[in-house]
Structures are given as structure tokens and as C-alpha cells.
Amino acid sequence: MGCLRFCFILIPSFLTLCALVLSAIACSGASGKNKLLTSVYELKLNFADADVSQLLNVSLGDSVSLSDVGISDVYIFGMWGHCQGNLNSSADSGSTTLDKDLNLNSGVTWTHCSKPKAMYVFDPVSFFSDQLNVSSSLSSTVEDLADDIGISLPSKIDDYTKTAKILSKLIFICTIIGVVLAFVTLVLGFLTGCCCGGGMGCFVTFISLLSTVSLLLACGASTGMYQYIVHQFSNASAYGVDATMSKNYLGAFWGGLGASLLSTVFWFLSSCCSCCGSAPSGGCCGRRGPLPDDEKPMLVYSH
């Protein structure tokens, strides 16, 4: 039975570690320019085929591109900030088969990533309004319209901005809580395996449950919020903006949640084993050891 209990400690510890790593990867997306971080993001907006006049709500002519007014081809958003870049002349020229299989953005040259900021709030209207920068190299006609140029997004996204701000904070807070509690669970679980304490096992199960609930809230809010934004851009095809969520992000986050849920189940089973083993009969799961002298039954002989 000792081997069985060892498995009930090893399995949830491994699952908790998986939940910790996968959730941390999802949390760190879009916080740097390397391939891993730019392949994990909550939302990607591709403006390469966007209608300039529709987005800026001003007719600027076919000769004016979004780059002329300070808008990059691609933006990705994560929990800590955003990255922006431009498509290469041949988007697939630098992409390997492995890059495509892993959904890596090899066809994009990343020009800037914002400094990681806790509680980063996704506000598309204010964000792209701040990005606008009318180039002095444009024609005088366009410069005359500079004061009238502004970002125009689908109306439902404008109306969704307040909700998006609240959900952005909720996603960040719940993710951090889930990751931290997963780490605490891993440490306490190791201690539980060493001391074989039933009370500690129940506490570990409780902490693991809290971690799972936090990750569930973060996953649900993140998926729902950004899928709604993707859906609104898809419906507003006149804008020509391609909005997507990262499969790597969804896979890592929901995979981490699944691992956390399974680990909670196994921590519960482990705590049951520990509680059983903490009985006076000794040994884990009811394994009895030799009784002390004062507990040995008295034998009565009849003459």
C-alpha cells in the first residue's frame, strides 16, 4: 500500500507541475519578441488587407496606406501588453514547416513590444487612437485632413470597451492567483509526501481546488471575451481586419486548466490515503504495525 500512496503523491505532483508550466506560458504571451512569446497571444489583429478609408473614417485615396498614419500590419495582445510588427515581403519566405505547425509568426518582423505591465487593460479604441501618427511626407491634402482622422472600429466593439477593461483585469488577477496557488500546491504536496500527514493532505487539496477555480475563471473570461471580439471583426468584413486567437494560447491555457482539475482529484485521493494512514492503527491506508505492550489484549485462562 505504501507504493500506492507514493503514486497518489507522484501523479498529482506531476499534474500540478504541468498546470503551473502551461498556465505560466499562457500568461507570458506577447511580452517579448522571441518566437515562443509571439506565438502565444490572446488576440491577433492583421491590418494588411484593411480598408484604410473605412478604418480611418476619412477618404484618403488609394495611395495612402495604414503605415503612413502609424498603424503597423500586425498587432498581438497578451496579459502583460502588446507587440506590433510588419509582414515580410514574402510572408512564408522565412517560415519552416515546424514554424507553421507550431503557429509561429515567422512571416512577421516585430518592431516593438510594450514594456510588460501588470493589470494591462485591452482598450482597442484608445489604443489605436494613440497609435495614429500622420506622416509629414504625405500630401498636403491629406495633412489638411489630419485633424479629422480617427480610428473607426465596429460599433459593437466600441460598446464592448468598458466590459473588456473589466474582464482584462479579471483575467490577469485570476491567472496570477491560479499560477501562484499551483506553485504553493506543488511545494506543500512535496511536504505532504514526506510527513504523510492527513491534515496537510486536505489542505493541499483545498489549495489545489482554489487554483483550479481561478484558472477556470481566467480561461472562461479570456476565451469568451476575445472570441466575441473576433466574431465582431468577422461580421464587419468591410473593415478588412483579420482577427484571430492563438491556438497555442488556447491549448496551453485550457491544457493547464485540465491538468489542474485532474491534480485536484488526485490530491483528494491522496488526502484520503493520508487520513487513513494517520489512524492509530499505524501505517498508510490501514497497514497495521505491531501493537505496543499496553494495547496488547489480555489472555484469560480458565482453570
N, C-alpha and C positions, 0 to 999 in steps of 0.2 A: 504493500500500500504506500510505502514511502516513495517508490518510483512513480506511482500515480500522482501523488501530491506534487512531486517535482515537475511533472508535466503540466499540472494546473498552475504552476508558477511560471514556467518557461514559456508556455503558449501565450498567455495574456501579456507577458512582458514583451515578447516579440511583436504582438499585435499593437501594443501601446507605442512601441518604437516606430512601427510603420505609420501609425496615425500621426505621431509627432513629426516625422520627416516629411510626409506628404502634405500635411497642413502647413508646415513651415515653407515648403516650396510654393504652395498656392499663395501664401501670404506675401512672399517676397517678389512676386512677379512685377515686371515693368519698373524695377527700381535700379536698373543698370543697363549698359549697352551690350553685355555679352549674350551669346545665343540662348542660353538657358533662360535668363531673366526676361528676354524679349519674346520668348515663345510661350510664356505663361502670363496671361493678362485677362482681366475681366471683360474688357471691351476693346475692339479694334475698329477704327473708322478710316476708311480708304477714300480719299478725295480725288484720286487720279482721274476718274471719269465724271467728276461732279460738274453740274451746270453752274458756272460762275455767276451768271445773272440771277439765277434762282436763289442761290445761297446768299448773295450779297444784296438782293432785292433792288439792284440797280443795273441798268443795261450798260455794260462796259465794252461791248464789241467782242468779236471772236479773237482778237489779237491779245487780249488780256487773260492771263492765267491766274490761278489762286496763289501761286508762288509770288506773283507780282504784288500781292496785297498781304504777304506774310504768312500764308497758310501752307503748311507742308503737305506732302502727298498722303502720309500715313501717321496716325496717332494711336498709341495704345495706352490704356489706363489700368492702374492696379490700385492696391490699397494704400500705397505709400506715395503715389504720384503718377507721372506720365512720362512717356518717351515719344519723340517725334522724329520722322526721317523722310527721305525721298526714295522713290523707286529707282533702281538702276536702269540704265538704258535698255538692258535686256534682263528682265526680272528673274529669268530662270538661268542666266548665264553662270552665276556663282553657286547655284543650288545643286547639291548632290542628292542621290536617291535617299540617303539617310536623313538629310535635312528635310526633305519633303515628307518622309514617313513620320518624322518627329514634329512636323508642323513648325519648323524653324523658319524665321523670316530672313532667309539668306538673300532674297532679292531686294532688300531694303538697306539703304545706308543710313544708319541712325546718326542724326546730327546733334541731338540734345536729349538729355534725361534730367528731369527736375530733381532737385535735392530731396531725398526721402523725408517725408513729413508725416508725423503721426496724426491720425484723425483727418487724413486727406479727404476732402469733400468733392464729389463729382458734380460740377455745375456747368453743363455744356454751353449754355448761353453766355455766361460771364467769361468762361474760359476762352471761347473762340473770339469773343469781342476784344479781349485783351491781346489775342494773337495778331489781330489786324494791324498792318503797318504798310500804308500805301507808299510804294517806292517813288522816289523823286525822278526816276528815269522814265516814268510813264508820261504819256502825252498830256499836254496842258488841259485838254478836255476832261480827261479822267481825274486830274488833280483838282479841277473845279468841283468835281462830284465827291471829293474825299469826305466832306462833312456828312454826306448823305449815305455813305457806305456803312453797312452794318450787317452782322450775321443774321440770317433768317433761317430758322430751323422749323421742322414740322410743328404745328400748333400743339399737338398733344405732348410733345417733348417739352415745350415751353411750360405747359401747365403742370408737368411732372417734376419740374425742377425742385420744388420745395420738398416733395416726397423723396426725391433722390438724395438730397442733402441729409435727411434724417436717416435713411437706410444706409448711406455710406458710413456714417458714424456707428450705426448698429453693427454692420458687417465687420468693421475694424475691431471694435471692442470685443465682440463675441469671439472673433478669431483669435485675438491675443489671449483672452481668457482660456479658450479651449487648448491652445498650444502650451501655455504655462501649466495648466492643470494636467495635461498629458505628461509633461516632464515630471511634475510632482508625483503623479501616479507611478511612473517608472521607478523613481527613487524609493518611494515608500513600498512599492511592490518587492523590490530587492531586499529591503529590510524585513519585510514580512516573511520572505523565503528563508531568511537567516534565523529569525527568532521564533517562527512558527506560532505567532500569536493570533488567536481568533478575533480579538477585538480590533487589532490592527488591520486584519483582512477585511472586515466590514467597513472600516474607514476608507481603505483603498478603493473598495467597490463604490462607495459614495462619491469620492473624488473623481473616479473614472466616469461615473454617471453624469456628474456636473460638466465634465469636459465634453462628453458626447452631446449633451443638450446644447451647450454653447456652440459647438461646431455645426449642429443641425440648424440652429437659428441663422448662423452666418451663411451656410451653404444655401439654405432656402431663400433667404433675403437676397443674396448675391445673384443666384440664378434667376429668380423672379424679376428682379429689378432690371438687369441687363438684357434679359430675353425680351422684356417689354420694350426697351429702347431699340433693340434690333428689329423687332416686329414693326415698330412705328416707322423706322427708316425704310424698311422693305415696302410698306404700304405707300410711302411717299416717294415713289420711283422717279418723280420729276426732278428730285434733287440730285440723283445720280450718286449718292453716297452709299458705299458698301459697308454695312455694319455687321460684325461677327463677334462671337465669344470664342475664346481659346479652348480647343478640345483638351489641350494639356492641362489647362487650369481646372476645367470641369472634372477631368479624370483624376487629377491629384487631390482636389478638394473632396469630392464625393468618395474617392477611394480611401482617403484619410478618415472620413466620417464612418464608412463601413468598417474599417479596421478598429476604430474607437468603439463602435457598438459591439462588435464581437469580443473585444477585450473586456468590456464591462460584464458581458455574460460569463466569460471565463474567470474574471476576478470574483464574481459572485459564487461560482462553483468552488473556487479556491478558498474563499472565506468559509464556506460550508465545511470544507475538509478541515480547515484550521480550527473552527469552532468545535468540530467533532474530536479533533486531536487534543483539544485543551481540557477534555474531561478528566476527572481524577483517575480514570482507569489507565491513563498514560498512553503515549504513542499517538501518531496521527491516524485519524479515521478509525478509532476504536481499537487499535492494536494494543493489547494488554501486555504490561510488563510484570515482573514479579511483585507480589504484594508485600508491603512492609510487615514486620512482625506483629505490630499491634492491630493489623487488619486481617490477619490470618484467622480462618474460622476455628473455633474450639471444637475439639472432638470429644464427645461424651461417650464414655464406655459404661455399659450396663453390666452388672455382676449377676 
